[in-house]
């Protein structure tokens, strides 16, 4: 979407949040309808319940969000597709449990606690898991009926093909609903790029079913943790050299980007450096992982990069009219777009952090009107650090004040402009 240069853009962007809410409640309605019209019939025999409990405990302990679609999709697809064949309707419970585990770890990674699960995103995750579980159960039941008309001599082959279909059904349904969510929020991905991953994961699922039928849960656990994981390690070892070269190239590219930023005004560079230092201090006090702090530092250093898309008059001018002031406020949006366009060089995660650092905690900010913890934690940190340094230095037209006055101004905006927790933390750090 082209930037219009005024606050009407913010109003247009707000449709994304509304559309997201509507979408989440629509898929929730579908999931509830499935549960109501087709209530799951659970096998309550001890021989089934005990393995389900153990598999559920494994999913709760091990399932987590990761950066690459391969490592995120493949293990879960294998386990859930195997569960659909072996445990029947219990798969719905296991799918929901894995979805909650993923959401919980995302919330904790963003600095929240278990109460952060009480959000529409968690509802969407659970609903998607329920729908996908019903899809694989329907696929498996339909294929089982087909087996009756096929000769016994090809039973093994048809079983193999059926489990592949079940795994691909799980992944396809999940990716379909996730892609709609990403499309609403302006970040679609190519579904076809995950087909190969789904096939490999489904083959793993077939091997899990075969191992379970041959030697029970213990044999399956040994197979999964030893054989499959060794295969994964071998794959990783096989591409170590290529990854090393890629990481080196990315490091060099990121260094080049930092150097190019220094071609802007010296004042801008010094300002961004101070915002970076304050942001890192807050991130460390919040207990963020080192990799996240490194990314936070990069986002804080580049948070003004979008100003390069503005004219010199708007970027550094002081006597701006209302329209020019609104145009100046679009720099964060431009920064996010620029980083996304360079996703082969810069970590894609920092694009959102840069774009949303001008959002307000009460939802009155720009560009999408995000509210509260819907704003990424890193963006909330940069927003507080930026204004603190701005008040101290008189940067960008702000009145230059002493430290205590700067902290007082932040407290005045606590809960409206800023995250109260971060404002309080900064006060502790600098007092």
C-alpha positions in Angstrom: 0.0 0.0 0.0 1.4 3.4 -1.0 2.0 5.8 1.8 -0.5 8.8 1.6 1.5 11.0 3.9 -1.2 11.8 6.4 -3.1 10.3 9.3 -5.7 8.9 6.9 -3.1 6.2 6.3 -3.3 5.2 9.9 -7.1 4.9 9.6 -6.7 2.7 6.5 -4.2 0.5 8.3 -6.6 0.0 11.2 -8.7 -2.3 9.0 -6.0 -4.9 9.4 -6.6 -5.2 13.1 -10.3 -5.3 12.7 -10.0 -7.9 9.9 -7.7 -10.0 12.1 -10.2 -10.0 14.9 -13.1 -10.9 12.5 -11.0 -13.7 11.0 -10.0 -15.2 14.4 -13.7 -15.3 15.5 -14.8 -16.8 12.2 -12.3 -19.7 12.4 -13.3 -20.1 16.1 -16.9 -20.4 15.0 -15.9 -23.1 12.5 -14.0 -25.0 15.1 -16.9 -24.8 17.6 -19.4 -25.9 14.9 -17.2 -29.0 14.2 -17.0 -29.9 17.9 -20.8 -29.5 18.2 -21.9 -31.3 15.0 -19.2 -34.0 15.2 -18.3 -34.5 18.8 -15.1 -36.5 19.2 -15.5 -40.1 20.4 -12.5 -40.7 22.6 -11.1 -44.2 23.3 -10.9 -44.3 27.1 -9.2 -47.7 27.4 -6.0 -47.5 29.5 -4.0 -48.9 26.7 -4.9 -45.8 24.6 -5.1 -43.2 27.3 -1.7 -43.8 28.8 0.2 -43.4 25.5 -1.8 -40.3 24.7 -0.8 -38.8 28.1 2.8 -39.5 27.4 2.7 -38.1 23.9 0.8 -35.0 25.2 3.5 -34.5 27.9 6.2 -34.7 25.2 4.4 -32.1 23.0 3.9 -29.8 26.0 7.5 -30.0 26.9 9.1 -30.0 23.5 6.9 -28.1 21.0 8.0 -24.6 20.5 8.1 -21.8 17.9 11.3 -21.6 15.9 12.7 -19.4 13.1 12.5 -21.7 10.2 9.4 -23.4 8.8 11.3 -26.7 8.3 12.1 -27.3 11.9 8.8 -25.9 13.1 6.5 -27.9 10.7 8.3 -31.2 10.2 8.4 -32.7 13.7 4.8 -31.6 14.6 3.4 -32.8 11.3 5.1 -36.2 11.9 3.7 -36.6 15.4 0.2 -35.4 14.7 -0.2 -37.4 11.5 0.9 -40.5 13.3 -1.5 -39.7 16.2 -4.4 -39.4 13.7 -3.8 -42.9 12.6 -3.0 -44.5 16.0 -5.1 -42.5 18.5 -8.1 -41.3 16.5 -10.1 -38.5 18.1 -7.4 -38.0 20.7 -5.5 -36.2 18.0 -7.8 -33.2 18.5 -6.6 -32.9 22.1 -3.0 -33.4 21.2 -3.2 -30.8 18.4 -4.8 -28.2 20.8 -2.1 -28.9 23.4 0.7 -28.4 20.9 -0.9 -25.1 19.8 -1.1 -23.8 23.4 2.5 -24.9 24.0 3.6 -22.9 21.0 1.6 -19.8 22.0 2.8 -19.9 25.6 6.5 -19.9 24.5 5.8 -17.0 22.1 4.3 -15.0 25.0 7.1 -15.9 27.3 9.7 -15.0 24.6 8.0 -11.5 24.3 8.4 -10.9 28.0 4.9 -11.8 29.2 3.5 -14.5 31.4 0.8 -17.2 31.2 -1.9 -14.6 31.3 -0.7 -13.5 27.8 -2.4 -16.7 26.5 -5.8 -15.0 27.1 -5.7 -13.3 23.7 -7.5 -13.7 20.3 -4.2 -15.1 18.8 -4.3 -18.0 21.2 -8.0 -18.6 20.3 -7.0 -18.6 16.6 -4.1 -21.0 17.2 -6.4 -23.4 19.1 -9.2 -23.1 16.5 -6.8 -23.8 13.6 -5.5 -26.9 15.4 -9.0 -28.2 15.9 -10.0 -27.7 12.3 -6.7 -29.2 11.0 -7.2 -32.2 13.4 -10.7 -32.8 12.1 -9.4 -32.6 8.5 -6.8 -35.3 9.1 -9.3 -37.5 10.9 -11.8 -37.1 8.0 -9.0 -37.9 5.5 -7.9 -41.0 7.4 -11.5 -42.3 7.8 -12.2 -41.8 4.1 -9.1 -43.6 3.1 -9.8 -46.5 5.6 -13.1 -47.1 3.8 -11.3 -47.2 0.5 -9.0 -49.9 1.8 -11.9 -52.3 2.0 -12.2 -52.3 -1.8 -8.4 -52.7 -2.5 -6.6 -56.1 -2.6 -4.7 -57.1 0.5 -1.5 -57.5 -1.5 -1.1 -53.8 -1.8 -2.1 -53.0 1.8 1.4 -51.8 2.8 1.6 -49.5 -0.2 -1.8 -48.0 0.4 -1.1 -47.5 4.1 2.1 -45.6 3.1 0.2 -43.4 0.7 -2.6 -42.8 3.1 -0.4 -41.6 5.9 1.4 -39.3 3.5 -2.0 -37.9 2.6 -2.9 -37.4 6.3 0.4 -35.6 7.0 0.0 -33.3 4.0 -3.6 -32.6 5.0 -2.5 -31.4 8.4 0.2 -29.2 7.1 -1.9 -27.8 4.2 -4.9 -26.9 6.4 -2.6 -25.3 9.0 -0.6 -23.3 6.4 -3.8 -22.2 4.6 -5.3 -20.6 7.7 -1.9 -19.1 8.8 -1.4 -17.7 5.4 -4.7 -15.9 5.4 -3.8 -14.4 8.8 -0.4 -13.3 7.3 -2.1 -12.0 4.2 -4.4 -9.8 6.3 -1.3 -8.4 8.0 0.6 -7.8 4.8 3.1 -10.7 5.2 1.9 -13.6 3.0 4.2 -16.5 2.2 4.4 -19.0 -0.6 2.6 -22.3 0.3 4.2 -24.4 -2.3 7.6 -23.9 -0.7 6.5 -26.1 2.2 5.3 -29.1 0.1 8.6 -30.9 0.2 8.9 -30.3 3.9 5.4 -31.8 4.3 6.2 -34.9 2.3 9.4 -35.6 4.4 7.5 -35.0 7.6 4.7 -37.3 6.5 7.3 -40.1 5.7 8.5 -39.6 9.3 4.9 -40.0 10.4 4.6 -43.2 8.5 7.7 -44.6 10.2 6.4 -43.6 13.6 3.1 -45.5 13.0 5.1 -48.5 11.8 7.4 -48.4 14.8 4.4 -48.0 17.2 2.6 -51.0 15.7 5.8 -53.1 15.9 7.2 -52.2 19.3 4.8 -49.9 21.1 5.4 -46.4 22.5 8.9 -47.2 23.9 10.2 -48.3 20.5 8.6 -45.3 18.9 10.2 -43.0 21.4 13.6 -44.5 20.9 13.2 -44.3 17.1 12.1 -40.7 17.2 14.8 -39.5 19.6 17.6 -41.5 18.1 17.1 -42.4 14.5 15.1 -39.4 13.3 17.2 -36.9 15.3 20.5 -38.5 14.0 19.2 -38.0 10.5 18.5 -34.4 11.3 21.9 -34.0 12.7 23.4 -35.5 9.6 21.5 -33.1 7.4 22.7 -30.2 9.6 26.3 -31.3 9.3 25.9 -31.6 5.6 25.1 -28.0 5.1 27.3 -26.5 7.9 29.8 -25.0 5.4 27.0 -23.4 3.3 25.4 -21.9 6.4 28.7 -20.6 7.6 29.2 -18.8 4.3 25.7 -17.4 4.3 26.0 -16.1 7.8 29.3 -14.5 7.0 27.8 -12.8 3.9 24.8 -11.6 6.0 27.2 -10.2 8.7 29.1 -8.3 6.0 25.9 -7.0 4.5 24.6 -5.8 7.8 27.9 -4.1 8.5 27.6 -2.4 5.1 24.0 -1.2 6.0 25.3 0.3 9.2 28.0 2.1 7.4 25.6 3.4 4.8 23.4 4.8 7.6 26.3 6.9 8.7 26.1 8.9 5.5 23.0 10.6 7.0 23.3 13.5 9.3 25.7 13.1 12.2 23.1 14.1 14.7 20.8 11.3 13.4 23.6 8.7 13.8 24.5 9.8 17.4 20.8 9.8 18.3 20.2 6.3 17.0 23.4 5.1 18.9 22.0 6.5 22.2 18.6 4.9 21.5 20.5 1.6 20.8 22.3 1.8 24.2 19.2 2.5 26.2 17.3 -0.2 24.4 20.0 -2.8 25.1 20.0 -1.8 28.8 16.2 -2.4 29.0 16.4 -5.7 27.1 19.1 -7.0 29.5 17.1 -6.1 32.5 14.0 -7.8 31.1 16.1 -11.0 30.7 15.9 -11.2 26.9 18.0 -13.8 25.2 21.4 -12.6 23.8 20.3 -13.2 20.2 17.1 -11.1 20.8 19.2 -8.3 22.4 21.5 -8.3 19.4 18.5 -8.0 17.1 17.0 -5.3 19.3 20.3 -3.4 19.1 20.2 -3.6 15.3 16.5 -2.5 15.1 17.2 0.4 17.5 20.2 1.5 15.4 18.3 1.3 12.2 14.9 2.6 13.5 15.3 5.9 11.6 16.4 4.4 8.3 13.0 5.1 6.8 13.8 8.8 6.9 16.0 8.3 3.9 12.7 8.0 1.9 11.7 11.5 2.9 12.8 14.8 1.4 15.5 16.8 3.2 13.0 19.6 4.0 10.6 17.2 5.7 13.4 15.1 7.4 15.3 18.0 9.0 12.9 21.0 8.6 11.4 22.6 11.7 8.6 24.8 10.3 6.5 22.1 8.8 2.8 22.3 8.0 0.3 19.7 9.2 0.6 17.6 6.0 4.4 17.6 6.1 4.4 16.7 9.8 2.1 13.7 8.9 4.5 12.7 6.1 7.4 12.8 8.5 5.6 10.4 10.8 5.6 7.8 8.1 9.3 7.1 8.5 8.7 4.1 10.7 6.4 2.5 8.1 9.0 3.2 5.4 11.7 1.6 7.6 9.8 -1.6 8.0 9.2 -1.8 4.2 12.8 -1.2 3.5 14.0 -4.0 5.8 11.4 -6.4 4.4 12.6 -5.7 0.9 16.1 -6.6 2.0 15.2 -9.8 3.8 18.2 -11.7 2.3 20.5 -9.2 4.1 18.7 -8.2 7.2 16.8 -10.3 9.8 13.1 -10.1 8.9 12.0 -10.0 12.5 13.4 -6.5 13.0 11.2 -5.1 10.2 8.1 -5.2 12.5 10.1 -3.9 15.4 11.1 -0.9 13.4 7.7 -0.3 11.8 5.8 -0.5 15.1 8.0 1.6 17.4 5.7 4.6 16.8 2.6 2.7 18.0 1.0 3.9 21.3 0.2 1.6 24.2 -3.5 2.8 24.1 -3.9 2.0 20.4 -3.7 5.6 19.2 -0.4 5.3 17.4 0.8 4.7 13.8 0.8 2.9 11.4 -1.7 0.2 12.4 -3.1 1.4 15.7 -1.8 -1.6 17.6 -2.6 -1.7 21.3 -0.9 -3.0 24.5 1.0 -6.2 24.1 -0.1 -6.5 20.5 2.8 -4.2 19.9 6.0 -6.2 19.8 8.1 -6.0 23.0 11.1 -4.7 21.1 9.0 -1.9 19.5 7.7 -0.9 22.9 11.3 -0.7 24.2 12.6 1.4 21.3 9.6 3.7 21.6 10.4 4.5 25.2 14.2 4.7 24.6 13.7 7.0 21.6 11.6 9.5 23.4 13.8 9.5 26.5 16.9 10.3 24.4 14.8 12.8 22.4 13.8 14.7 25.5 17.4 14.7 26.8 18.9 15.9 23.6 16.2 18.1 22.1 16.3 16.0 19.0 13.7 16.2 16.3 12.1 19.4 17.6 11.6 18.3 21.2 12.3 20.7 24.1 15.6 19.8 25.7 15.1 18.9 29.4 17.0 17.4 32.3 16.9 13.7 33.2 14.2 14.0 35.9 12.0 16.1 33.6 12.4 13.6 30.8 11.4 10.7 33.1 8.4 12.8 34.3 7.3 13.2 30.7 7.6 9.5 30.1 5.5 8.8 33.2 2.8 11.2 32.0 2.5 9.1 28.9 2.7 5.8 30.7 -0.3 3.6 29.8 -1.3 5.9 26.9 1.8 6.4 24.8 4.2 3.9 26.5 4.2 0.5 28.2 4.1 1.3 31.9 6.4 -1.7 32.8 9.1 -0.4 30.5 8.8 3.2 31.7 9.1 2.0 35.3 12.1 -0.1 34.4 13.9 2.7 32.6 13.3 4.9 35.7 15.0 2.3 37.9 17.9 2.0 35.5 18.8 5.7 35.1 17.8 7.0 38.6 
